[in-house]
Amino acid sequence: MAKHVLVGAGVGSGIAHGKAFVLPNLEHEPSETLAASDITGERAAKNIKDAIDALAADLESKAASGETAEVLFALAAILRDPVLMESIRTFLEEGSGAERAVRGAFSGFGRQLEKLGGYFAERARDLADLSTQVIDRLQGRAGKTDFPDEPFVLVTTELSPILAAGLKGTKAIGVITERGSATSHSAIITRGANLPTVMGVIGSCEIENGQQVIIDATSGQVFVEPTAEETKLFSEAAYPSTAIMEKIPTAEDLPVAIMANLGSAFEVPTAHKSGASGVGLYRTELLYLGQSEAPSKAAQIFEYTKLLAAFPGERVVVRVLDIDVDKPLPFLRTVRGGKYSNRGLRVLLANEAVLRTQLEALAQAHEYYPGTELWVMAPMVVSVSETKRFVKLARSVGLKTVGIMVEVPEIARPRVIKRVLKHVDFLSIGTNDLTQYVLGKSRYASALPLSETRNVRVLSVIDEVVQAARVAGKPVGVCGEAASDPVSAKLFIAMGVDSLSASPALIPQLASAVDAWGWVPTQPK
């Protein structure tokens, strides 16, 4: 597996593979000539007006057509709003320097939008960037960024609409940001440019200049220093053969259900296009990451209903919040100690109010769309007692189909898994963590190839879990990265799994490989 697999909000679809170009997050320093903060009075007003007009003209010159043009013209219109200039003049008359006047006026506009929330709050972030751009022009720092002369994946803290528009004509093949969302103006621009983008990627600040990265915009995943196998898999997905795209096998053609791994409702169209039979893993982390407090029940219901509405008559498997030390959240009490310190279900059970709210939101969303088959599972479960607590809580809020993920060897032991199966309705095997823990590898060690999941020790554990589930008459699927590997998938199907779940980008070639084996289903899907 890759050195790191990071997750964010995918924008649009597509895959990009190349070297990372990390844009420094530089602090603004005063120019050596005359700092903007030292300019006052009418001279400051004229300089600011000239800078604003120059920026507006620059934005309009970059506007071509479609949604991108609408965004850039909208930003230019904000700059040309006479009320904005009046506000700047008021600050100047009260004794503010140019820089303070610009920031004050733009901040005032931004606060008004933030109070409106939702879409308008997103636009407030654009205003903050516009004010910085104006100040840069005042201080003579409006030069262009020197991008590489070879294909690159841009890695930045935050992608402003202006920077996004400036990528046109460069050799950018993808974008990774630490902050931002799939509904931002910047996302609209990169989507319109067919530039694979993943936003809100916690941990992306650790990516180093020149490192090889793969972006899978359809699943919101970022692979840092991918293995040769992963590179081959995603390269084939990026450039699928005509035969694969002309005939994606239907669910009736296959011995198991092949489902999609998703990170947000924005990826639903790509899942449908790939031929996925529902959702085998819906990651809910993006609702929580980067937040100072847990999302409200209403906000969660809104997101979950969008998801369930898109898959009538199909199965959607939702994993509750999967948190660990890689993704710290300020509103969760941490749980230290032990081999699996501060990971998975342990943390949620220590913050039961947060977990209960999420489960209640899922149950209520399902009431709106009962035709969709909702399954809910817990991550990183390590004991029977944890299983019982989760299942009891989930059922108490009205959820009907409840399961757990098998990611650690302790829960997979024959006697333990048999007891677990008495309480759950299904199992889902997460091969990434399970492989590392079975083989005694650190989660932060060098990349493990996908072939490590085919190690006899790992396969033996997986097979024991699958056979125990079949004896108990409970469905079991595989949602880890190895599920997308045709060689491993063949082994899982031979064991008797009910489903495989992969990134939508990898489903066509996986389905075609499975279909080519010509197996006849021997059990219900």
N, C-alpha and C positions, 0 to 999 in steps of 0.2 A: 504494500500500500504506500501511497504518497507519504512524504515526510509529515505533512499536515493536510488535513481535509477540513476546510473552513466552509461555513454556510452563511448565505445572506439571501437577499431578495433578488430573484432573477428578473431581468428586464428583457422582455421579448423572448427570442429563442436563438439558438445557435451555439456554436462551440468555437473557442479560440485557444490556440496553443502557441506560446512563444515566451520570449524573455520579458521579465518585469522591468518596467521603467518607473522607478519610485520618484514621485514629484515631491521635493522637500516642502515641508510646511514651515516656510520662513516667516519669522516675525518681521513686521515692517519697521524699518529704521528711517529716521529723517534723512532727507537728501543732504548732500554736502553744501548745496547752494543756499536755499532758503526753505526751512521747514514749513509745511502747510499750516502748522499750528501757530506760526509767527505772523501770518498774513491776516490783516484785519481790514475793516471798512469797505469802501467802494472798490478798492483794488482787489480785495478778497472776493467780493460779489462777482466782479467781472471774470476773474480767473476760474471761479467755480462754475459760472455759466458757460464759459468756453469749454471746460472739462466735461460738463454734462452733455453739451451739444456734440462734442467729439465722440463721446461714448455712445450716444444715441445713434449717430450716423454710422458708427462702426457696427453696431448691432443690426441696423437696417441693411447694411451692405452684405451681411452674412445670411440674411433671410432669403431663402430660395422659394420653397413652396411647401404646402402641406402643414402639418402640425408644428414642425420646426419653425417655419416662417411665422406662424401665429404667435408662438412663444416669444420670439425675438422682437416682433413688432409690438407685442404687449409690454415687454420690458422697456422698449424705447419710448412707448407712450407714457409709462410711469415717469421716466426721466424728463419728458417734455411737459409734464403736468405743471401749470403755473403755480398751483397751490404749494407744490414742493419748493419751488424757488422762493415763494413768499415766506415760507417757514424758515428757510435758510437765512433770508435777510433779517428776520426777527431775531434769530440767534446772534447774528453779526452785530445788530444794533444794540443788543444787550451786552456786548463786549466779548463774545466768543471769538476765538480764532477760526480760520477757515476749516481746519480739520474737525474741530469740535462742532462747528455749525452744521457741517455735512452729516456727521454721525448722529447728531441730535435730531435733525429733521427726518432723516431716513428711519431712525429708531422710532420716532413718533408714529410714522406711517405703519411701521412693522407691528407696533403694539396694538394698533387698531385692528389689524388683520388677525393677529394672534387671538384676540378676544373672540373673534368669530369662529375660530377652531377649524378643524378638518382641512379642506382644500385651501382655505384662506391662510391658515397657519403655515402651510407649505410655502405659499407665496411670500410670507414674511421673511423667510430665509433668503429668498432671492434679493430682497431689498438690502439685506445686510451685505450681500456680495456686491451689489451695485454701489453702495456707499464706499466700499473698499476700492472698487475700480475707479471711482471718481477721485478719491484721495491719491491713488497711485498716479493718476494723470497730473494732479496738482504738483506732485513731487518728482515728476519726470521718470516714473517707473512703469510706463505703459508699454514697455518692450515686449516682444513675443517670446514665449517659452521655446527654448532650443530642444526640440524633440529629436530622438534618434533617427538616423537615416536608414534604419532597418526595421522590419516589423516588430512592434512592441505591444505589450499589455500595460496600459497606464494604471498605476497604483497610486491613489491619492486619498487624503483624509476625507475630503468632500469635493464633489464635482459641481462646480457652478455652471449655470446655463451658458455663460460666456466662454468658459473653458471647454465645455462640451461642444459648443459650436465651433470653437477654434481647432478641434481635432480634424475637421474636414480638410482634406488635402495633405494630412500627415500620414504616416504609415502605422497608425494605431489600428490594432485588430481586436481590441477588447478593453474593458475598463473594470477595475475593482475599486470600490470605495469603502471606507470605514463607517461613514455616516451617509444619511440620505435614504430615500425610499423610492419604491417603484412607481409612485404617483407624482414625483417631483417633475419640475420643468426639465431638469437635466435628463431624467429618464425618458421623457418624451422625445428629446433630441436624439439620444443614442439609439432609441428604438426606431426612430424614423430613419436613422443612418444605417440600420441593420448592423449595429455594433454590439456584439454580445457583452452584456454588462451584469455585474452582480453588486448590489448596493447593501450597505449596512452590515458589512462583513467584520464581525468582531475577531480580532487577531490579525487583521490584514496589515496592521502597523509593523508586524514582525517580518513581513516579506522584504527580502533584500534585493537591491538593484542587481539585475542580471540573472536572478533565479528563474528557472523554468517553471511556468505555471500553466494550468489548463483551467479555462472558465467554461462551465456548463450552465448557460443562462436559463435553460429549461428547468433545471432542478435547483438552481441557486447555489451550486457547489463550486468551490475553488480548490484545485489540487496543487499543492506546492511541492515542487520537485517530484513529479509523478514517476512511477516505475515505467519500464519499457512496455509492460503489458497494458498499463493504463493508457499510455500514449497511443498504442496501437488501437485499443478499443475506441477511444474518443476520436482518433483520426479517421477510422472507418465510419464512425457516426457522423462526423463533419462532412464526409464525402461519400455517402452511401452509394452502392451500385444501383444502376437503373432497375435491375431485376428485383432488388429488395423494395424499392419505393413503389414499383408498379403493382406489386401484390403483397401487401402486409397480411399475413395469415389472420383469420378471424378466430375468436375464442373457441368456436366449434372445431377448428382444425387442430387444436393443441391439447396435449395431455394434462396441462396445468393452466391455471389462470396466470397471465402475465400482466402485472399491475404497475402503476406508476408511483415513484417516490416524488413527493411535492413539498415545497416549502411555503407556498402562498397560493391564494386563489388566482393570482395573475397567470399562473402556469397551467391552468385548466385547459385552455385551447390547445396547447402543445401536447398535453396528455391525450386528448381526443384524437388529434392528428396522428399520433404515434400508434394508435390502435390499442391503447391500454384498456384492460378490463377492470376499470375502477382504480382505486387508490390503495396501495398496499402499505404505504407509510406517508402520513401527513405530519410533517414537523411543525410544531406550534411555537417554536422558540422565537420566531421573528416578531410575534406579538409582544414579547417581553423584553427582548434585547435592546439595550440603549435607553430603557425607560427608568425613571426615578421611582416610580411606583407601579404596582401590578395593574395591568389593563382592567378596565371595568367589565362587569358582566355584559353590559350592553354592547361594548366594543367587540367583545369576543363573540357574542351571538351574531353580530353583523358579519364577521369574518366566516364563521362556521356555516351560516346559512348560505352564503355565496358558494361555498364549497359543496355542500350537500345538494343544493339546487342543480348543480352541474352534472350530477351522476344519478339521475332517477333510475331506480331498478337495479343499481349496481352497488357493490360493496366499497365503503370508504373506511379505512383503518386509521384512526387518529391516535398519535402518541402524545400523551400529556407532556407538559414541560420537562425537557431533559436538560438539566443544568449540571455543570461541574465546575472545577476550578478554572477551566478555559473561558467560561462565560459568566463572570461574577455579576450578580444582580443586587443592587443596594437594598432592596426591600425583602430579601430572603435571609433568614437566620441560617448561618452555615453549620455544618455538622462535621467536625473533625474527628480524626482517629480511625484506625483500621485501614485495611487494604484499599477499600473503595471510598476513601475520605471525600466528603462533600460532593457526592455524585448521585444522580438519578433519583429513585424513589425515596431514598433516605432523607434527602433534603425536603422533598415535598411533604412527607409525613411530619417533618419537624415544622412545617409551615402549612398546617392543615387548612387554614382559612383560604389561602391562595389556591390550593388544590381543589377544595370544595367549590369555590367560585368557578373554576375552569370546568369541572364536571357538570355543575348546574347549567352553565352556558351551553355545553355540548348537548345535554339532555333537552334543553328548551329549543335549541336549533333543530334538533331531530323531530320535535313535535310539529314544527312548521313544515318539515319535509320527511314525513314518515315513510314515503316510498323508497327512500334511499336507505340501504342497509348500513347502519352506523355501528362500527366496532371500535372500542376504546381500549388502549393498552398502556401499561406503565413501563418506564425504561429502567434498566440497570437494577433489577430485582435480585436480591441475594438470599432470601430466605422464605420459608413457608409462611411465617408469621407476617412478614411484609405483604406477601400476596393476599392473605386473608384480610388484612386491614384495608388494602386498596379495593379489593372486590366488594367488601361490605360497604365502603363509602360510595363507590360508584353505583351500586344497586340501590342505595338509600335515596339517591337523587333521581332514580328512574331509568338509568341506563340498563339495557337488556343484555348486550353482548360484551363481555369484559374479559381481557386477557393480559398477558405480560410478555415482555421481551426476554429471551434467553441470551444473555451476553457474558455471563461469568460461569466458570466451571462448577462452582458450588451449587448453583441452582439446577445444573444439568445432571448432577449425580442421580443414578437410577432410582434410589429410594426416595430422594427429595422430589424429583420431577413427577413421580407417581402421586405423591401427596399433593403437589401443586395442581395437578390435573383434576383433582377432585373438586377444586374450587373455581377454576377458570373455564372459559368457553373456548379459548383458542390460545395458541402459542405463536410467537414470531421470533425467528432466530436472527440476531444481529451478528453477522460473521466478522465484522471488523474488530470489535472488542473481544469477542469470543476467541478469535484466532490468536490475538496477542496475549491474552491471559492464559490460554491453554499452553502456549509455547513459552510462557514466562518472559515475554518481551515487554519492555517498557512502552507505554503509549507514546512516549516522546523520543523513542529510539529511531534509528534510521528507517527508511521506507521498507515495508514488508511487501514483497511481490504478491499478487493474487494467488499464485501457486502455493503459498504457504497455507492457505485454507484447505488445500488438497493434501496437506501433511496427514499421514495416517492417524496421528493422535487427535487432530482436530476433527477429521471425518468420523472417527469412532465416536466422539462425543456427540456430534450432530446426528449420527445414525441412531444412537441410543435414545435421543430426545424424540426423533421422528417416530421410531417404533413404539415408544411409550404412548405418544399421542394417538397413534393409530389404534392401539389396543384399547385406549380409553374412548375412542370414537370422537376425538377432538381434532379440528383442523390445525395444521401447522404450516407456516410459510417461512420463506427466507427473504429478508429485506436488506441484508448487508450488501456491500459492494460486490462480493463474489457472486451474487445472484445474477449479475449482468454478464458474467464470464461464461461463454457457451460451454467450455470444458467442465467447469464446476457445476453449471446448471444441469448438465446431463447426469452427473452423479447425484445431485439433490433429487431429481425426478425419479431416478432409479430407486432411491431410498423410499420414495412415496410421499414427498411434500405435496401440498395442495396448491401452492402458489409461489411465484417468484416476483419480486418487486424491484424495479430498476429505474434509473433516470429515463424520462421519456425519450431523450436523444438516443439511448441505447436499445430501446425496445424493438424497433423494426428489425435490426440485425439479429437480436436475440430470438425473436419470434420466428424469423426465417430459419435460423439454425435449428431450433427445436422442431419446427415443422418438417425440416429435411430429414430428421431421424425416422419419421413415419410411424411413431408410436401411437397406439390406440389407448385412449383413457381407460384406466382400470379401476378408477374410484371417482366419486363425485368431486367436482371442483368447488 
